[in-house]
Amino acid sequence: MSLVDVHNEWDPLEEVIVGTAVDALAPKADRSMMVIEFSDFDSPDDAPVGPYDQRILEETENDLEVFVGELEKAGVTVRRPAPRDHSVMAGSPDWQTDSFSDYCPRDGFLAIGDTIIETPMPLRSRFFEYLAYKDLFLEYFRSGARWISAPKPRLDDAMYEPKAPAGQRLQNLEPCFDAANVIRIGTDLLYLVSDSGNELGAQWLQLAVGDRYTVTPVRDVYAYTHIDTTFVPLRPGLVLVNSSRVTKENMPEPLRGWDHIYAAEPVDTGFVGPRANGSIWVGMNMLSISPNLVAVDKRQVGLIRELERHRIDVMPVQLTHSRALGGGFHCVTLDVRRRGTLETYR
């Protein structure tokens, strides 16, 4: 039986991959980084690159271990990536770079049904990130899971326009997107068109998943990266949305008939280091353990009260440096098996 079997964001969780902060670094400020990670800097020379402060990494790894322990107490099987040396330079005939981290498995891999998809990520520094998960994916493949990879993008300089307005910096020359641009709502897949996912990426994904699924491009909602601090489906018919980005007018069609919780601005948990890699909205980045239980940063007391008001219990955990490293509980996980079936929720 395939160890990969997941159809949405909320069915009871059975197996998950949790990332690691060990030896994470901010890679070379190449053209791809200037579009996606360092767009607020005028010059690559100004960008803060190199290893993160060791205290940040040690405290984050401790937070992740606590999170893993809570998941295991809830009966969830937890897997971790293999260690890698992120300082090694690698590349293609067009570019050379070091690598980022293995903190956010959500970004590069998409589990849909019994399939793991390696997505064509726009950051050059994440081109080889799949190597940290290769042994796990081989195990899933041997269990009966399908395992496919999108065409590897060239990622040459023409793919990026760092000075363009937000949402127009990643060019539409070849399919290119992060898996975290996608959320699963049964037969509906929402795909955020942004600086981390282009229109050709949505077209490729639709062809890859076939007629059983409908890929809905989400445009003019959030131009920067990733969809999981904008929409959080909690259970059938109930979705948490970012009140600073989402309105009735730009609500995606598959969610229009749902009940909407408009999340208030989260608590600013601050950050250590020269800059934040995540906005305050990383505070609404959460992982559903079941339709009635979510893992939420325990410092987000207002959000927790709102969830409990909707009869959703909370697993209170913490990622102290979620803003410094740019990832909350949904980002640092990849759910590969949930107990449920494929359904349509419109």
N, C-alpha and C positions, 0 to 999 in steps of 0.2 A: 504494500500500500504506500502511495506517495506520502512523504513527510511534509510536502508542500500542499496546502489546501486552505485557501483564504479568499473570501468573496466581498468583504466590506471592512469597515474600520472599527466595528463594535462587537461582532460575535464573540462568544467566550474564547479567550486566548489560551492556546495550548503550547505553542512553541514560538520563541522569539530570539533574534540575534540582538545583542547589546554591544555597542561599540566600545572603544577604548581611547583614552587620552594619552596613553604612553608615547613619549617622544614626539608629540605633535609639534608642528612648526608652521609658520606662515611662509609659504614658498616664495620663490623668485617673483618679483613684480613684473611679469611679462604682460603682453598685450591682453591676454585673456583675464588675468588677475585685475588689470586696470579697468576692465569692463564690469566685472562681477563683484570682486571683493574690495577693490581700492578705487571705486568710482568717485569717492569724495576727495581724492588727492590729485593735484595738478600734474605731478611728475612721478615717475617710478622711483626716483631718488628719494622722495619724501615718504614712501610707503614703509611701514614697519614690518620688516621681514626677519626671518630667522626663528630660532626656537622660542617657544613660550616660556614664561617664567616657571621654574620648576615647582614652585609652591602651587601655582594654578593647576598644574598637571597632577600633582600628588593629591591635592584636595578633591579634584574632579574624579580621579580614579577611586578615591575613598567613597565619594558620593555614589558612583556607579556600582560599587560593591554592595553598598546598602540597598540600592534599588534592585540589584540582582537578588539579594536575599529576600526582599519583600515579594518579588515576583515568584520566587521558588516556594515561599510559604503559601502563596495563593495557588500552588499546583502547576505553575507554568515551567516548562523546560526552557532553560536559557543557554544559548550558545554564544561564544565570543570569537572575534577574529584572531588570526595568527599574527604574531609580531612582525613588523617590517622596519627597515631602516629608511626613514623618510628623507635623509640627507643625500641619498644616492641620486646622481644626475642620470636622467634618461630622456628619451624623446623620439623624434622622427627626423626625416630629412629636412623638415621645415622649422623645427624648434627643439630646444633642450630646456629641461627644468628639473628641479627637485620635486618632492611630493608633499602633500598636505598633512593628513592624519587619517585615522580610521575611527574617528569619533562619531560620524554620522552615517551609518549604513543605509539609512532611509534615502539618501541622496542619489545613490548610484544603482539601486536594484529595486525592481518592482515585482512583487509577488501577486499574481492574478490567477485564481483557480489553482491548478496544479503546476503552474509555470513560473519559473524565475526568469525575469528579463533583465539583462545588463543594458542599461540605457546609455545613449551616446552623449556623455556629459560635456558641457562646453569648456570646463577648466582643463587646461593642459596638465596641470599638476595633479589631476585626479584620473588621468588616463589609465594608469596601471593599478588603481585601487582594488580592482577585482582580485588581485593576487592574494590579498589578506583573507579572502573568502573562498578561494578556489577549492580547498579541501572540503569545506562544508557543502559547497554546491555539488561537488562530485558525490558526496554521500547522499544528498537529496536526489541527484540524478539516478544513482543506483537503486534508490527506493521506488523509482517509478515516476519521479517528477520530470516535467519538460524543462529544458534549460536552453535559452536562446540569447543571442546578443544582437543588438542593433548594429547596422554597419558602422564601423569605427570612423568617426569624422576626421577629416584632415586637420582642421583647426589651424589653418594658416592665417596670416595677418588679415586677409580680406574678410575673414569671418567676424571681425570685431571693429566697431566704431566707438572708441572710448569717449569721444566728445559729443556723441549724439544724445538726444534726450532719453531719459529713462524709458525703458520699454522698447527702444529702437537700437540698442547698442549691439545686440546679438543679431547678425545678419541671417537671412533666410536662404543660404546657399546650399545647405545639406541638412538632413535631419539632425537635430541637436536638442537635447533636453535632459534635465535632471529628473529622476524618478519622483523626487519630492515636489515636482510640479503637478503630480497626479494624486487624486483621492478616489477611493473605490466606494461606490454606492450600489452594490450588486451589479446589474447589467449596465449601469451608467458609470462612466469614468469621466470625472471633471479634470480638464487639462488647462493649467494656467499659461497663457501666452504672455511671455515676459522676457526679461534679460537672461533668464536661465531656461527658456523653452521657446523654440520658434514654431512657426506654422507648419513647416515640413515635418517637425517632430510629431505633431498631432496627427498628421496624415499617415506617417509611418506606423504609429501606434495603432491607429484604426485598422490598418491592413494586417498588422501582426496579431491582433486579438480576434479579428473576424466578425462575422455577422451577429454573434451572440451578444456583443457589447456595442454600446454607443459612446463614442468619445465626443464629449462636448467641449470645444474650446471656450475658455473663460477669458474674455477680453475686457480691457478698460476697467479693471477692478484693482489690480496691484501690479505695478510695472517692474518691480525689482526681481526678487527670486522667491520661488516656492509658495505653495498654496496652504500649508498647514498652520500658518498663523492668521489665516483669513477665514477659512471654513473648517469646522470640526464637527462632522456628523457623530452624534452621540448614541442614537438608536433610531429605528425606523420612525420617520416623521418629526424628529427633533434635531436641530443643528445649531451649534454655537457659531456666531459670526462676528467678525471684527467691526465694531461700530464706527471706526474711523475710515473704513474702506467700502463697506457694503451698504447698499440701499435697496429699497424695493425695486428700483428701476434697473439696477445692474445685477440683481439676484439671478444666478444661473437657472435656466428653465427646469432642470430636474429637482431643484430645491424650492421652487415657488409655492408649491402646495404644502410645504412643511411648516411646523411651528419654529419660529426663529428666536433664539436668545441673543440679544445684542450685547456683547461683552463690553463692559465699561473698561476704560483704560487701566491696564494692569499696574500693580505696584512696581515701581522702578527699583529693581534689586541691585543696580549699580554694576560696576565692572572694575577689574584691576588691569593695568597696562595702559598703553598709549591710546587705545581706541576700543570701542565696542564693535564686535562682529555681528551682533544681533540687536534689534530694536527692543524696546520695552515689551512689544507684543509677543516676544518669545514666552512671556508669562502665560499665554493661553495655549501654548504648545503642549498637548497632553496625550497620553496613551490610554486608550480604552482597554480595560481588562475584560469587561463584559458590558452588556447594555446598562448595567446598574452600578458599575465601578470603574473609576478612572484614576490614573496616576497623575497627580497635579503637584506643582511646586507648593509646598506648605506655607510659603510666604504670601501666596496670593489669596489672602483671607476673604476678600470680597467675592472673588470668583468662586471660591469654595462654597460660600454661603448661597450663591445663586444656583450652583449645581445641586446642592442639597435641597433647595427649594423645589427643584424639579425631580426630586426623589432619586438622585444619583449620588451614591456614596463615593468617598474620596480616599485614595491611598496617598497619604501625605508624605511626600519625599522631597528631595532638594538637589538641585544642581547649582551649587554656589556660583559657579562661573559660567552660567549658560549664556550670558551676554558677551563675555570675553571670548568664548569659543564659538558662539553662534549656533547653539543647538539646545532645544528642550527635550522632553521625554519622547515625543514622537520622532524627532530628528535622530536621536541616538539609538533607535530601535528599528528593526525590520521584522514585522510579524509574518511568519511563514505558515502558521497553521492556526485556524480558528474553527470551532465546532459550529457548523452551519451549512447552508446550502445556497446556491445561486438563486437570487430572486430579483424582481423588479419592484422598486419602491416609489414610483411616481404616483 
